[in-house]
Amino acid sequence: MTATALPLRPRIRALTAERIFIRRSLTHSLRDGESLLMSILLPVMLMLMFTFVFGGAIAPGGGYVDYVVPGIVLTCAGFGASSTGVYVAGDMKTGIIDRFRTMPLRPSAVLTGHVVASLVRNLVATGVVVAVALLVGFRPTADLLDWIGAIGLITCWILAITYLFAAIGLAAGNPEGASAYGFILLFMPYLSSAFVPVSSISPSWLQWIAAHQPVTPIVESIRAFLLGVPADPAAPWWALAWCTAILVAAVIWGGWLFRRSGRR
């Protein structure tokens, strides 16, 4: 008696799965109007508060809006990226991730869909924040190449931190845990040069931490691109190095978590 071989399931063609999951995540984002609205309104309100409430005390001579906008943009990216961890954890909790594992597709496609959709949401939110900043007095001096450099660096940071939040969502396993763990990362811009110069931070040992964490070289590079202010020539290279390191670590960690959760 001969055994009948079961036919192998054909794998979905290259990038087809990614397109499907990107469309799925974007559709969920549009349906979740409250989260989408808050990811835009919260950074705008934060910028207005720092500019009009705290700006006079921080920079009595005016012009604080020019200083703070790059920091608000990175803060906006953090708020938007944190929702990715919640969405991924929600997929884990409902069990749909286990259903996806039975399909002939690459495991990375699921996370890629979440990450790319979040990248699109964040870039739209960043555009809104910059537009409002222009209305309240933000006056960049950047030319076309400078704008390309700033947007490219912002995109790299959003991509890196979004993939990190996606991995956190896999690690947490439920939306509440992902939100709590991700909330810690949202404080990174506050311990940097995003809102005040590093030299004004006290005690002095915090200055060393602020100067050597990822956000500071990124925000300093964005200021240099948009406003032409002097910056460390090595800052853009440090910024790209941090973004690359975070992205590589998050991709490896996320892939390991995805495979590990499938064996439980």
N, C-alpha and C positions, 0 to 999 in steps of 0.2 A: 504494500500500500504506500503510495508516494504522497508526500506532503505537498500541498499546494502553497506556493510562495505568495505572500500578500504583496500587492503592488506598492511600491514606495510612493509616498506623497510628494508631488512635485513642489519644490520650493518656489515661493513667490519671487518674481523677477526683481532684479536689482532696483532699489529705490521705490518700488511700488508700495511696499509696506510702509516705508517712511512717509510717503505722500498721504497714505490713508490715515496714519496716526496723527500727522500734522493737521489734516483737515478735521479729524475727530476732536483734537484738543482745541483748535480754533473755534469750532462749533460750541463746545462746552463753555469756552470763555465768553462768547457772545450771549449764551443763555444765562450765564452767571453775571448778570448786569451789575449787581451790587459790588461784587469784588472788583470788577473792571472799573467801575466808577470810583471806588475808593483808592485804587492803585494810581489814579490820576489826581483826584481831589486832595488826597492826603499830602503828597509832596508839594502841591501848589499852596495849600494852607500853611505848610511848614515854611516854605519860602517867604510867604507874605508875613508870617509871624516873625521870622528872623529879621526880615528887612525893615518892617515898620515898628515892631515892638522892641527888639533887642538891638537893631542896627545903630540907633543913636548912641547907645551906651558903648557898643563895641567899636564903632568907627564914628566918633562925633563929627568929623569933617564931612561925612557923607560918602557915597560910593561903595557902601558895604554890599550892595546888591551884586556888583561886579565880582566881589570876592567870594560871595556865598553860593552863587548859582552853580559852579562846577561841583561843589559839595552836595547841593540839593539834587543834582542829576544822579550822582552815585547813590544817594540815599533813596531816590526814586527807584533806581535799579534794584536795590535791596528789597524794598517793599514788594515790587512786582515779582521778583524771583522767588520770594518766600511762598507765594501762592502755589508755585510749582510743586514744592514739597507737600503741600496739603492735597493737591490733586493726585499726586502719585500715591500718597498714603491712602487716599480714598479708594483708588483702584485696588490697592492691596487689601483693604478692609472688606470690600465687596466681593473679592475673589475673582474679579475679571482677569487679573494678571495670570492666575492659574489657567484660565481658559485660553489666554493668548499663548501660553507655553505649549498647548497641544497643537497649535497651528504651525505650518511649515514656514516660519519667518525668523529673521534674525532677532535675538533678544534685544539688541540695541535699538531696534525700530521703535519700541514702546517708549523708551526714555527720549529718543530723538524727537518723537512727536510732541511730547510735553515741552522739551527744551526749545525747539524752534518756535512753537506757538507762543511761549513765554517771551522769547526774543522779540517777536513781532509786537506783542502787547507792550513790552517795555520801551521799544523804540518809538511807538506811537505816544506813550505817556511822556517820554523824554521830549518829544517835539512839542507837546502841549505845554510842558513846564517852561521850555525855552521861549515859547511864544508869549506866555504870561509874563516871563521875566523881562522881555523886550518892552512890554506895555508899562512895566513899573520902573523902567530906567536902566535895564541891562544894556550896555553898549560895547559889544565885542568889536575888536579891530582886526579880526582874522580875515585873510584872503581865502580863495577857494582851496588851496592846498592845506592851509591850516584847518579849515573846516573838515576836510577829508581826514586829516590826521586825528582831530578830536573825535569825530564820529566813529572812526575805525577803532580808536582806543576804548571808547564807551561801549562799542559793540563787543569787543574782546572781553571786557569786564563783565558785561551782562551775560555773555555766553558761559564764562567760567563759573560765575557765582550761581547761575541758574542750574547748571549741571550739578553743582555741589548741593543745592537745595533738593534736586531730584534724588540724589543719593541719600540725603537725610530722610526724605519721604519713604524710601525703601527701608532704611534702618529703623525708622520709628514704627511703621506698620499701621498707624492710625492717624487721622488728621490732627487730633488734639496734640499728640506727641510731636508731630512734625512742626506744628505751629510754635510749640514751646521751645524746641531745640533751635529752630530757625531764628527765633526772636533774639537769641544771643548774638548772632552774626549781624543783626541790624544795628548794633551799637558800634560797629567798627568805624564808621565815618566820624562819630563823635570823639573818638580817641585818635584823631589825625589832624591834619591841617585843613580839613574841610570847612570848618567854621571859625577857627581862630589860628593864628600862627603857632607853630610848634613851640617857639621860644616863650610863649605866654602861658604854656601849660605848667601847672604846679601840682605836686612836687617835681623836682628835676628828673627823677628817675623815670617818670612818666613820659618825659620828652624823648628819651631814648626809645621807648616802646613806640611812641607816636611816629617817630622819624623812620622806624624800620619795619613798620607794618605795611601791608599791601596798598591800602587806600591812599596813603600820603604821596608816593611817587606818581600814582595815577592822577590824583586831583591836581597836583602841581604841574604835571604835563598838560592836562586839559587847560589849565589857566594860561600856561605858556602859549598853547596853540590859539586860544580864543582871544586873549587879552594882550599878548606880547610881553608879559611880565618876565623878568629874569628868572631862570630856573636852572637847577643842576643839569648839565648836558647829559648826564647819565640817567636822569629820571625817566625818560621814555623807555630806555632799555630795561631799567628795573621794573617799570610798569608792565612791559610785555613779558618779562621773565616771570613775574608774579602771576599774571593771567595764565600763562602757559602751564606753570607748575600746578596751579589750582585746578585747571581744566584736566590735565593728565591724571592727577591724583583722583579727581572726582569720577572720571570715566572708568578708571581701574577699580575704584571702590564700588561704584554703582554696578558695574558688570559682575563683580564678585558677589555683591548682595543679591543681585537678580538670580544668579545661578544657585546661591546658597539657599535662598528662600524656596526655590523649586524643589530642593531635596528634603525639606522639612515635612 
